[in-house]
C-alpha cells in the first residue's frame, strides 16, 4: 500500500515505521520543522516490541508532492485537526481514504462534512509513546494496536487491504465489524485514564493508591457509558468494569499521553477530549459532573507552558 502519515509525531511515526518495515511505501507529510528534524536525525523506534530504524524516510511538506495515495493515516492531536483539512481534501481528491486515530468522536462528523462520508473510515489506536529530543519514538508499552472499520459500505475493500498490510507488520490490528462501538469504548477509557492522570499530575499507580481519587476515574467511565448510550451505542456496565480493571492492571508508573504532554509543557487535548464529551452531552441534555470537574482542573494547563 501507499500510505501517507499525516502527523508524524510519536503515534504516526511509530505505525508508519512498522508499515515501512513490512515493505509498504510510507510518506511522512509534515510541517517544515518536523521535516528538518527527520532529515537530520531520521526515524528510529526505541520499543519494547523491537527497535527499528527507517532506512530512508520519505518526507513531504505538501500534498502536491504525493501521487496516487491509497490511505491517509491521520495521527494529529485534536487541536490540529482543522489545520489538516485543506491537505486532506487534496489527498482524497487524489483517491485516498482517510483513517483517523484521533481521540474522541467529534472529529468524525467534521471530517465527513468536509471530505464526504465515503472518504472517512472509523478507527482508533492503543499505544503509549512519546518523542525524545531527537524526534525518535520512545514506545513504553507492550501494546501497539490498531482498530479500524468501514463507516461507509464503499470502504470495505480498503479496510481489507489495510488489514493485510497490518498483518504483515510488527503490530496488532483488528478489522472491526462494529467500529463505532469500539471507538466509543476507547473514548470512554481514554477520558478516564487521561483525565485522572493529567488532573492530579500523577501516574496511574499513585492514583490507585488513593481509593477516593481512583474512584473518580470509575465515575468518568460511567458517565461516558451513559453518553454513548444517549447516542445509541450499546456500552454496558460490563464495559465500565472492564475499563476499570484495565486501569487496575497497568504498571505503577504507567501514565497517559496527555499527562506526558503536561509534564513536558506541551499543549493538551482537553478541549477536544473532555470538552467534546461535554458538548455531546449538552446536545442530549446529559449532565456529566465528574467529567466537567476534570475538564475544569486540566483547563488551566491546556496551553503551551514553557
BADOTI-994891 format. One record per residue: y, x, z of N, C-alpha, C in turn; residue in three letters. Coordinates in steps of 0.001 Angstrom, whole numbers, plus 500000, padded with zeros to 6 digits. Layout:
# BADOTI-994891
YXZYXZYXZALA
...
//
This chain:
# BADOTI-994891
498805500829500000500000500000500000501259500873500000UNK
502335500304499529503634500957499602504447500225500669UNK
504623500896501801505207500267502986506545500909503296UNK
507568500082503432508886500544503848509019500286505348UNK
509247501326506118509524501182507541511037501135507708UNK
511538499957508074512976499798508280513209499841509789UNK
513736500966510235513899501192511654512857502183512132UNK
513021503451511780512028504466512130512326505050513500UNK
512484504151514494512528504582515878511117504861516345UNK
510885504769517651509572505115518184508484504215517615UNK
508729502909517605507716501970517132507481502117515630UNK
508542502099514855508407502182513407507822503498512952UNK
508298504594513538507794505912513154506326506059513523UNK
505933505491514648504535505611515066503601504939514064UNK
503836503660513803502918502945512922503040503433511477UNK
504256503795511063504403504368509725503584505632509561UNK
503616506488510588502844507729510534501349507448510479UNK
500897506448511229499471506115511211499031505608509837UNK
499882504813509182499540504352507829499535505533506855UNK
500519506418506986500566507564506087499366508478506326UNK
498969508631507581497787509425507923496543508873507217UNK
496518507537507005495378506892506353495479506894504828UNK
496558507480504300496664507635502853497573506669502143UNK
498348505884502887499255504931502254500645505541502095UNK
501392505033501142502741505535500881503718504855501824UNK
504394505645502633505322505116503627506703505705503390UNK
507689504840503283509076505256503091509870504837504323UNK
510529505789504951511333505519506140512772505234505709UNK
513162503970505771514505503551505374515385503542506618UNK
516305504522506698517051504756507930518519505036507632UNK
519313505002508697520720505393508590520830506912508477UNK
522023507390508162522221508810507891521838509700509074UNK
522200509291510285521912510127511443520424510341511665UNK
519657509268511578518213509391511755517590510141510580UNK
518139509942509377517635510668508206517791512174508409UNK
518943512611508914519178514036509153518221514568510214UNK
517973513759511246517059514186512299515638514359511773UNK
515185513405510944513842513512510376513746514716509441UNK
514784514919508625514759516053507703514747517383508448UNK
515376517434509622515435518672510408514156518904511206UNK
513659517855511868512557518010512813511250517354512364UNK
511285516563511284510081515887510828509710514703511700UNK
508523514146511460507982513057512269506674513546512887UNK
506653513572514192505457514031514915505126513016516002UNK
503840512733516161503370511840517212502729512668518329UNK
503236512508519546502564513005520751501897511779521366UNK
500598511646521197499938510389521528498629510601522257UNK
498369509737523242497081509741523918495952509385522954UNK
496301508757521840495299508349520855495155509362519722UNK
495782510517519896495678511580518893497034511978518342UNK
497369513257518433498624513745517861498530513759516335UNK
499690513670515707499716513741514240501108514155513799UNK
501169515014512795502434515404512164502420514944510721UNK
503414514176510329503522513722508940503869514930508075UNK
503053515251507067503276516480506281504636516530505598UNK
504962515477504865506231515435504143506806514020504251UNK
507539513749505323508088512397505495508991512009504316UNK
508809510806503822509671510277502765510790509480503431UNK
512021509854503130513179509232503754514068508632502683UNK
514545507419502937515533506781502069516676506283502938UNK
517870506276502396519029505772503125519642504553502451UNK
518952504046501412519406502844500708518219502205499998UNK
518165500870499949517096500198499210517098500543497724UNK
518250500978497207518334501328495791517430502506495442UNK
517029503289496444516158504441496220514673504062496208UNK
514375502790496423512987502350496596512613501392495474UNK
511466501636494841510979500771493781509617500188494151UNK
509414498938493814508131498246493932507520498309495327UNK
508266497957496354507669497945497696506743496741497867UNK
505658496936498611504762495828498922505155495124500208UNK
505595495909501182505806495378502524506957496106503195UNK
507751495365503967508763495968504837508326495749506273UNK
508088496838506983507764496784508406509079496863509163UNK
509558495722509656510876495630510268510746495889511768UNK
511171497069512183510939497518513558512239497938514230UNK
513286497124514069514568497424514699514692496651516004UNK
515630497062516826515960496305518023516659495007517615UNK
516580494016518490517148492712518171518626492755517852UNK
519369493638518532520816493701518304521175494331516963UNK
520187494909516258520441495471514928519986494553513797UNK
519443493381514135518862492510513111519856492161512009UNK
521034491697512379521986491233511363522416492370510438UNK
522411493595510952522779494730510125521743495099509071UNK
520546494513509169519486494817508197519402493799507067UNK
520118492690507167519871491561506263520159491897504801UNK
521221492640504536521527492986503142520424493850502542UNK
519952494832503295518862495682502810517596494856502582UNK
517304493955503516516099493128503387516170492234502155UNK
517337491703501873517488490868500678517180491672499418UNK
517668492895499361517396493735498192515907494042498059UNK
515250494306499175513840494669499137512948493474498807UNK
513289492292499317512493491108498959512705490743497499UNK
513890490999496970514121490764495544513286491703494678UNK
512877492837495254512009493777494544510528493474494770UNK
510245492392495486508866491933495629508231492113496985UNK
508946492681497957508347492949499265508323491705500139UNK
507291491616500968507266490671502072507711491408503326UNK
508255490673504289508794491279505497507889490960506680UNK
507471492015507369506638491906508567507481492357509753UNK
508115491415510474508961491795511597508158491894512890UNK
508478492891513701507842493025515012508892493045516123UNK
509974492331515917510990492210516949510451491343518083UNK
510932491617519290510594490751520404511347489434520278UNK
510819488393520931511480487094520899511019486229519749UNK
511773485137519517511431484193518449512610483846517555UNK
513830484037518020514997483602517247515078484289515888UNK
514595485512515784514745486261514533513981485627513374UNK
512917484887513672512117484298512596512948483291511801UNK
513612482391512487514418481387511778515592482035511052UNK
516161483091511631517268483800510970516773484436509674UNK
515644485126509736515100485797508559514672484785507495UNK
514044483706507913513610482691506946514805482061506237UNK
515869481837506968517070481252506364517687482206505348UNK
517721483489505668518384484479504816517515484932503640UNK
516192485003503858515302485614502866514375484616502179UNK
514247483411502725513300482443502205512019482447503027UNK
511478481281503293510302481173504155509116481955503606UNK
508982481999502281507813482654501683507835484167501881UNK
508981484729502278509101486189502375508967486728503790UNK
508792485870504791508779486315506189507439485993506833UNK
506665487036507125505400486894507835505650486787509337UNK
504620486392510061504668486441511515504033487720512005UNK
504533488265513110503929489495513594504476489947514932UNK
503765490877515520504155491463516794503400492769516968UNK
503788493527517974503101494786518265503014494962519764UNK
502027495733520183501900496142521575501797497658521607UNK
502832498296522113502839499753522220503941500139523197UNK
503737501226523925504799501784524757505049503199524265UNK
506214503388523673506547504671523064508051504863523103UNK
508449506112523042509870506433523015510060507683522151UNK
511306508006521841511618509222521087512116510296522032UNK
511681511553521777512219512655522559513491513186521909UNK
514007514315522412515298514824521939515264515267520486UNK
514084515536519935513956515896518527513673514685517632UNK
513563513510518237513229512330517462511744512182517208UNK
510924512941517937509478512803517839509009511664518740UNK
507899511050518365507396509885519088506529510345520256UNK
506841509841521443506008510064522628505340508738522964UNK
504055508658522662503271507429522848502526507545524167UNK
502889506707525150502423506892526525501458505804526980UNK
500820505120526059499837504109526428498597504278525566UNK
497518503646525980496293503716525197496179502542524231UNK
497197501703524179497188500625523195498241500901522124UNK
497866500618520907498756500737519748498326499651518769UNK
498716498415519105498155497223518483499179496497517613UNK
498702496037516468499493495182515586498775493851515414UNK
499556492782515421499039491445515146499943490828514086UNK
499356490188513084500158489595512016499394488428511416UNK
500139487600510698499514486453510059500526485714509207UNK
500042484860508322500947484149507419501705483022508111UNK
502980482912507792503778481746508172504005480831506975UNK
503491481274505805503598480507504559502300480751503794UNK
501734479719503166500431479895502502500391481027501483UNK
501519481333500872501554482366499831501356483778500392UNK
501356483925501713501299485255502324499879485701502666UNK
498875484867502387497514485209502803497044486519502168UNK
497342486720500890496860487914500209497481489185500784UNK
498802489193500995499434490398501523498951490672502944UNK
498653489615503701498117489805505050496738490447504997UNK
495921490042504039494586490633503910494672492096503453UNK
495623492397502567495818493785502145496284494643503314UNK
497171494086504141497645494817505309496513495031506308UNK
495669494031506476494529494174507386493628495330506951UNK
493406495456505653492596496556505132493275497894505410UNK
494582497960505165495319499206505416495248499589506893UNK
495345498608507767495296498884509199493898499317509631UNK
492887498725509039491513499104509382491220500555509011UNK
491943501068508031491766502458507615492520503439508514UNK
493405502918509352494317503764510129493900503849511591UNK
494439504834512278494193505042513697495112504133514512UNK
494773502844514511495491501839515281494597500608515370UNK
494967499684516223494234498420516344495042497312515689UNK
494377496470514908495091495412514197494270494132514188UNK
494978493023514131494339491717514109495089490803513150UNK
494387490309512137494934489274511261494694487940511947UNK
495736487356512473495610486189513339495642484884512542UNK
494744483945512866494799482623512249495843481719512896UNK
496415482161514026497407481351514738498509482264515257UNK
499275482808514322500225483850514662501365483346515544UNK
501778482093515382502862481585516221502473481591517697UNK
501249481176517994500791481198519392500769482629519918UNK
500302483557519090500265484952519517501661485501519770UNK
502624485117518940503996485589519130504587485038520424UNK
504291483787520726504789483200521965504131483840523181UNK
502846484177523083502176484863524198502845486212524461UNK
503149486934523386503845488208523543505233487990524158UNK
505946486979523673507283486703524174507227486380525666UNK
506262485585526061506080485246527472505874486503528300UNK
504966487366527827504621488557528607505774489555528667UNK
506385489829527527507419490855527492508666490416528251UNK
508919489113528300510060488619529077509880488939530550UNK
508646488784531043508375489088532443508347490590532695UNK
507619491327531875507452492776532078508776493516531901UNK
509455493273530785510744493922530557511769493463531579UNK
511760492172531852512763491609532747512713492204534138UNK
511528492203534755511444492633536148511624494137536281UNK
511040494931535373511179496386535499512612496842535237UNK
513277496206534275514655496596533958515619496133535031UNK
515424494916535523516358494373536520516347495183537810UNK
515154495587538268515089496332539530515061497839539314UNK
515002498258538017515064499677537654513921500476538286UNK
512695499880538208511508500499538785510308500267537874UNK
509333501179537872508103500940537120507287499826537758UNK
506291499349537040505568498149537469504814498370538771UNK
504343499586539038503636499842540291504517499633541507UNK
505769500087541422506707499880542523507017498395542682UNK
507122497679541562507353496235541628506189495551542338UNK
504966495934541982503777495323542587503709495560544096UNK
504272496675544556504201496990545985505093496078546823UNK
505912495279546176506760494301546877506384492906546365UNK
505496492198547067504985490912546558506072489900546216UNK
507156489908546992508225488945546710508868489229545356UNK
508976490518545025509558490911543742508585490638542605UNK
507340490985542810506312490774541787506153489290541474UNK
506369488451542467506261487006542279507266486507541234UNK
508415487166541151509418486761540169508874486911538751UNK
508114487982538508507512488162537183506584487006536844UNK
505819486542537829504924485406537589505718484146537279UNK
506820483961537963507672482788537710508244482809536285UNK
508593483995535808509109484097534437508010483749533440UNK
506791484219533681505659483836532823505527482314532768UNK
505640481668533919505500480206533972506618479517533198UNK
507848480006533342508971479405532603508795479569531098UNK
508321480735530672508135480974529239507000480115528683UNK
505978479869529488504914478944529056505494477552528821UNK
506334477097529741506961475786529594507846475736528354UNK
508528476838528069509377476891526878508532476784525610UNK
507431477528525563506537477439524403506004476030524229UNK
505615475405525332505112474028525261506168473083524691UNK
507428473306525056508515472463524551508683472601523048UNK
508202473732522487508253473952521041506876473753520401UNK
506054472937521089504748472506520559503783473659520312UNK
503894474686521142502940475798521116502132475727522411UNK
500835475693522283499955475334523390499591476538524258UNK
500555477070524982500248478054526008499866477328527295UNK
498953477911528055498368477237529210498546478059530480UNK
498133477465531612498137478193532879497222479411532803UNK
496169479321532010495274480456531845495993481628531175UNK
496852481325530192497641482382529556498571483048530572UNK
499160482242531455500008482791532513499195483702533423UNK
498021483234533839497163484027534728496737485328534062UNK
496425485262532769496032486475532041497184487470531966UNK
498384486957531731499560487824531678499827488495533014UNK
499702487728534095499937488274535425498879489319535773UNK
497631489055535391496562490019535645496790491310534860UNK
497346491179533667497647492373532880498691493230533584UNK
499693492583534174500696493324534943500050494014536148UNK
499074493371536742498353493977537870497567495218537445UNK
497086495210536203496171496262535761496874497515535242UNK
498173497434534972498894498584534437498906499739535442UNK
498929500963534920499087502132535772500375502032536576UNK
500386502697537722501507502589538651502840502932537988UNK
502855503983537146504111504452536559504454503772535233UNK
503618502831534794503883502138533533505173501334533630UNK
505953501395532567507162500586532545507437500122531122UNK
508444499291530977508737498669529691509680499523528858UNK
509702499250527555510631499960526675512077499666527055UNK
512357498437527479513722498100527869514137498896529103UNK
513217499049530050513536499851531234513751501311530852UNK
512944501827529927513160503196529445514544503323528817UNK
514966502308528061516300502341527458517386502318528527UNK
517167501542529595518164501532530678518268502916531310UNK
517129503558531552517135504894532138517911505885531275UNK
517823505704529952518486506621529023519944506243528765UNK
520381505110529285521727504660528995521903504098527604UNK
520805503622526995520862503057525652521145501556525698UNK
521575500963524587521770499511524559520460498783524869UNK
520577497617525476519415496832525874519315495546525048UNK
518088495083524874517819493874524090517897492592524915UNK
518572492623526033518536491474526939519097490205526298UNK
520120490330525466520687489145524813519700488544523832UNK
518999489400523102518015488937522128516792488346522816UNK
516361488971523914515119488583524567515333487437525557UNK
515983487718526663516176486691527690517276485712527313UNK
518336486222526680519371485308526207518830484343525171UNK
517959484843524284517340483980523284516492482900523921UNK
515742483249524969514922482254525670515805481176526295UNK
516905481580526879517806480603527493518427479690526445UNK
518763480237525280519316479394524219518264478399523708UNK
517053478876523526515977477979523098515714476912524162UNK
515780477306525427515590476347526500516687475297526523UNK
517912475727526301519044474795526298518899473742525207UNK
518337474142524069518173473200522950517187472084523264UNK
516285472315524227515295471279524598515492470820526040UNK
516694471105526600517064470676527951516090471190529014UNK
515667472434528877514765473054529840515542474066530670UNK
515527473898531976516174474876532852515185475993533180UNK
515691477223533220514852478404533432515549479304534455UNK
515527478925535737516339479635536730515941481090536949UNK
514647481412536885514249482800537099514658483669535907UNK
514462483148534703514897483868533508516406484049533510UNK
517125483010533918518587483082533960519052484133534967UNK
518371484219536098518738485206537116518491486629536618UNK
517329486861536030517010488184535495518002488571534397UNK
518323487608533531519307487832532476520639488284533076UNK
521079487596534126522339487945534765522316489306535423UNK
521154489702535953521047491004536612521048492165535611UNK
520471491940534421520395493002533427521673493097532598UNK
522362491995532433523512491924531515524559493031531734UNK
524875493418532979525879494480533147525473495828532553UNK
524162496019532292523666497292531768523370497224530269UNK
523811496145529630523452495892528237524021496926527291UNK
525255497334527497525927498231526563525568499684526833UNK
525820500507525861525558501954525988526346502505527166UNK
525657503261528039526253503679529303526730505122529339UNK
526317505957528394526638507383528509528024507697527953UNK
//
